Amino acid sequence: MAAAQAVAARILTRGPVSNMVVKQLINAADEEDRAAIMEALASSLVSYTEDVKEGVAAFREKRKPRYRGE
């Protein structure tokens, strides 16, 4: 249980938009092929968010990201 809580806490530090998309992918992924297609689509959608820009900027500036869900 502690390990699951640690993983959940780590996931919560990620961008809200990407977390929302990942939840939808997990729920929809019945077959491996469908999952790969959905993952590619989701990645391309998330890559255009402001949260991605913030994540990259925070990494470069060696600081914690401040995600806004945009």
Buried (B, 14 or more C-beta within 10 A) or exposed (E): EEEEEEEEEEEEEBBBBBBEBBEEBEEEBEEEEEBEEBBEEBEEEBEEBEBBEBBEEBEEEEEEBEBEEE
